[in-house]
């Protein structure tokens, strides 16, 4: 399975912290800790020296490897406190105040966030005054988070009404929560009583949620390593081939894929595996003229029919 640029960025951010705390770390041990091959790790290490807090040479990461061990020579220089511009301070303050008001946030986290806001306000001065006039509110996802968090704390089952984007329908199911995880969005990992399997539910797709009196009783499960992303297709999932033009190359950055072959026009032929190939119809519609599904033939034909129906709706 090929790693996307988002996967690599996430991994390298964690790698910086890991290497700072382990001078002279062995390449084999670091690769094993991050679940990647030594070849992939060396690729990350070749990029890291070009990263830093700015493009001035003095604060770039001075990282090298002799093939066996990894050394970071200037961690203290790079770790110097950063100065925030007014717009950056305003964004941080607005976001921090909004998150601090989220229902379901644990008291210790709320207190830590409140202390951080106070320190930012003291440092930002004028920006702090401006940010106080801006507010952000979280609606449905905050309520869903609160109920899911309560169910986890009290070890109780949940009833949810969940929107399945691949089928465009709402489903009702009871789930035993396992944990909440965040990767761009917030997700609930749970044992689904409808499918009798472990499932991951995106909170903003939960239309309704109720904490039940029934105790949660998921089967004994080993927590999955999510360092490579929440959703990873299996090797035996159906293969879908999508051809995109230059404007559609972003697909290879956002979707885990097995292959990405360059095309003469600057586009890509991308091989994706999906447990629900029909769910990629939305991708085909989103691409429009910038891409199309070519395999399997049945799915390509279904994509053409779906696009034609959508266009006919606009014509009416």
C-alpha positions in Angstrom: 0.0 0.0 0.0 1.5 3.3 -1.1 1.8 6.1 1.5 0.1 9.4 0.8 1.8 12.8 1.3 -0.6 13.4 4.3 0.6 10.1 5.8 4.2 11.1 5.4 3.6 14.6 6.9 1.8 13.1 9.9 4.6 10.6 10.4 7.4 13.2 10.1 5.8 15.5 12.7 5.8 12.6 15.1 9.3 11.6 14.1 10.7 15.0 15.1 9.5 14.5 18.7 10.6 10.9 18.7 14.2 11.7 17.6 14.6 14.6 19.9 14.0 12.3 22.9 16.2 9.5 21.5 19.6 10.7 20.3 21.5 8.1 18.3 18.3 6.0 17.8 18.8 2.9 15.6 17.2 3.0 12.2 15.7 -0.5 12.6 14.1 0.4 15.9 12.6 3.7 14.7 11.2 2.0 11.6 9.6 -0.7 13.7 8.2 2.0 16.1 6.5 3.8 13.2 5.4 0.7 11.4 7.3 1.5 8.1 10.1 -0.1 6.2 13.7 1.1 6.7 13.6 2.3 3.1 10.6 4.5 3.8 12.2 5.9 7.0 15.3 6.8 5.0 13.1 8.7 2.6 11.6 10.6 5.5 15.1 11.4 6.8 16.1 12.8 3.4 13.3 15.3 3.6 13.6 16.4 7.3 16.8 18.4 6.8 14.9 20.7 4.5 12.3 21.4 7.2 12.4 24.0 10.0 10.7 27.0 11.5 11.5 29.1 8.4 13.6 29.1 5.2 16.6 30.6 7.0 19.4 28.0 7.1 20.2 28.4 10.8 16.9 26.9 12.0 16.6 24.0 9.6 16.8 20.5 11.1 20.3 19.2 11.2 19.6 15.5 11.0 21.9 12.8 9.6 22.2 9.0 9.6 25.1 6.7 9.0 22.6 3.9 7.9 22.6 2.4 11.4 21.8 5.3 13.7 20.1 8.7 13.5 21.6 11.9 15.0 19.9 15.3 15.4 22.6 17.9 16.0 20.6 21.1 16.7 17.3 20.1 18.5 17.7 23.0 21.0 18.2 25.6 18.3 15.1 24.6 16.4 13.1 24.3 19.7 13.5 28.1 20.5 10.1 29.7 21.2 8.3 31.1 18.1 6.9 34.5 17.8 3.2 34.6 16.7 2.0 37.2 14.2 -1.2 39.0 15.1 -3.4 36.9 12.8 -1.8 33.7 14.1 -2.5 34.7 17.7 -6.1 35.7 16.9 -6.7 32.3 15.2 -5.3 30.4 18.1 -7.2 32.3 20.7 -10.6 32.0 18.9 -10.1 28.3 18.3 -8.9 27.6 21.9 -11.9 29.5 23.4 -14.3 27.6 21.2 -12.8 24.2 22.1 -12.8 25.1 25.8 -16.6 25.4 25.6 -17.2 22.0 24.0 -19.6 19.8 26.0 -18.0 16.6 27.1 -14.5 18.0 27.4 -12.8 16.5 30.5 -12.3 19.0 33.4 -8.5 18.6 33.4 -8.3 19.2 29.6 -10.6 22.3 30.0 -8.4 23.7 32.8 -5.2 23.1 30.8 -6.8 24.9 27.8 -8.0 27.8 29.9 -4.4 28.3 31.3 -3.0 28.2 27.8 -5.5 30.8 26.7 -4.5 33.1 29.6 -0.9 32.8 28.6 -1.7 33.6 24.9 -3.8 36.6 25.9 -0.9 38.0 28.0 1.5 37.6 25.1 -0.8 38.7 22.3 -2.0 42.0 23.9 -3.8 43.8 21.0 -4.6 40.6 19.1 -6.3 39.2 22.3 -8.6 42.2 22.4 -9.6 41.7 18.7 -10.1 37.9 19.1 -12.5 38.5 22.0 -15.0 40.0 19.5 -15.0 36.8 17.4 -16.8 33.6 18.4 -17.2 30.1 17.1 -19.9 27.6 18.1 -20.0 23.9 17.5 -23.5 22.4 17.0 -24.3 18.7 16.4 -20.8 17.3 16.6 -20.3 18.7 20.1 -23.5 17.1 21.4 -22.6 13.8 19.8 -19.1 13.9 21.3 -20.6 14.5 24.8 -22.9 11.5 24.5 -20.2 9.3 23.1 -17.7 10.3 25.8 -20.4 9.7 28.5 -21.1 6.2 27.1 -17.4 5.4 27.2 -17.0 6.7 30.8 -20.1 4.8 32.0 -19.4 1.7 29.8 -22.9 1.8 28.2 -24.2 0.9 24.8 -25.2 3.6 22.2 -28.0 3.8 19.8 -27.1 5.9 16.7 -28.7 7.0 13.5 -25.8 7.1 11.0 -25.5 8.5 7.5 -23.6 6.1 5.1 -22.3 8.3 2.3 -21.5 5.4 0.0 -25.2 4.4 0.0 -26.6 7.8 0.7 -28.9 6.5 3.4 -29.5 6.7 7.2 -29.0 3.5 9.2 -30.0 2.7 12.8 -27.8 0.6 14.9 -26.6 -0.2 18.4 -22.9 0.0 19.1 -20.6 -0.7 22.1 -18.0 2.2 22.2 -14.3 1.4 22.3 -12.6 4.8 22.0 -12.7 8.2 20.4 -10.0 9.2 18.0 -9.2 12.3 16.0 -7.7 12.6 12.5 -9.0 15.7 10.8 -12.5 14.8 12.1 -13.4 13.0 15.3 -14.4 9.4 15.1 -16.0 6.8 17.3 -14.5 3.3 17.1 -17.1 0.8 18.3 -18.3 -2.8 18.1 -21.4 -2.6 15.8 -24.2 -5.0 16.8 -25.8 -4.6 13.3 -22.7 -5.9 11.4 -21.2 -7.9 14.3 -17.8 -6.3 13.6 -15.7 -3.4 14.6 -16.6 -0.1 12.8 -15.5 3.5 12.8 -18.1 6.2 12.8 -17.4 9.9 11.9 -19.2 12.0 14.5 -20.5 14.6 12.1 -22.3 11.8 10.2 -24.2 10.7 13.3 -27.7 12.3 12.9 -29.0 11.2 16.3 -27.5 9.5 19.4 -28.8 8.0 22.7 -27.0 6.5 25.6 -28.8 3.2 26.5 -29.2 1.6 29.9 -27.6 -1.6 28.4 -24.0 -2.1 29.6 -21.5 -2.0 26.7 -20.0 -5.4 26.1 -17.6 -5.4 23.1 -15.7 -8.7 22.6 -12.0 -8.7 23.7 -10.2 -6.8 20.9 -6.6 -5.6 20.4 -6.5 -1.9 19.7 -5.4 -1.3 16.2 -2.4 0.8 15.3 -3.9 3.9 13.7 -0.5 5.6 12.9 -1.0 4.8 9.2 -4.6 6.2 9.1 -8.0 5.2 10.3 -9.2 3.5 7.2 -6.9 1.1 5.4 -8.3 -1.2 2.6 -7.5 -4.9 2.8 -5.4 -6.6 0.2 -8.4 -8.6 -1.1 -10.7 -5.6 -1.4 -11.9 -4.9 -5.0 -9.5 -2.8 -7.1 -10.8 0.4 -8.7 -8.8 2.2 -11.4 -9.3 6.0 -11.7 -7.6 8.1 -14.4 -7.2 11.8 -13.6 -5.9 14.8 -15.4 -3.3 17.2 -14.0 -6.0 19.0 -11.9 -7.0 15.7 -10.4 -3.6 14.6 -9.1 -4.8 15.5 -5.5 -6.6 12.1 -5.4 -3.2 10.4 -4.9 -2.5 12.7 -1.9 -5.8 12.1 -0.2 -6.7 8.5 -0.9 -4.5 5.5 0.1 -3.6 3.7 -3.1 -1.6 0.8 -4.5 -0.3 2.4 -7.6 0.0 5.8 -9.3 1.2 5.6 -12.9 2.1 8.8 -14.8 0.1 9.6 -17.9 1.4 11.5 -21.0 -0.9 14.5 -20.3 0.5 15.0 -16.8 -2.3 13.1 -15.1 -2.2 9.8 -13.2 -3.7 6.3 -13.5 -4.4 5.4 -9.8 -5.2 2.0 -8.4 -7.4 2.1 -5.3 -8.8 -0.8 -3.2 -12.1 -0.3 -1.5 -14.4 -2.6 0.5 -17.3 -0.6 -1.0 -16.4 0.4 -4.6 -19.7 2.1 -5.1 -18.7 4.6 -2.5 -16.2 5.9 -5.0 -19.0 7.2 -7.3 -19.0 10.4 -5.2 -15.3 10.8 -6.1 -16.1 10.4 -9.7 -18.8 13.1 -9.6 -16.5 15.4 -7.6 -13.7 15.0 -10.2 -16.1 15.9 -13.1 -14.0 16.5 -16.2 -10.8 16.1 -14.3 -11.1 12.3 -13.9 -13.0 9.1 -14.5 -13.3 5.5 -13.3 -12.0 3.1 -15.9 -12.1 -0.2 -14.0 -14.1 -2.3 -13.3 -16.3 -1.8 -16.3 -19.5 -2.2 -14.3 -18.5 0.6 -11.9 -17.4 2.8 -14.8 -20.8 2.4 -16.5 -22.6 3.1 -13.2 -20.5 6.3 -12.8 -21.6 7.4 -16.3 -25.3 6.8 -15.5 -25.1 8.6 -12.2 -23.4 11.6 -13.9 -26.0 11.6 -16.6 -28.9 11.5 -14.1 -27.3 14.4 -12.2 -27.0 16.5 -15.3 -30.6 15.7 -16.4 -31.8 17.0 -13.0 -30.1 20.3 -13.7 -31.6 20.5 -17.2 -35.1 20.1 -15.8 
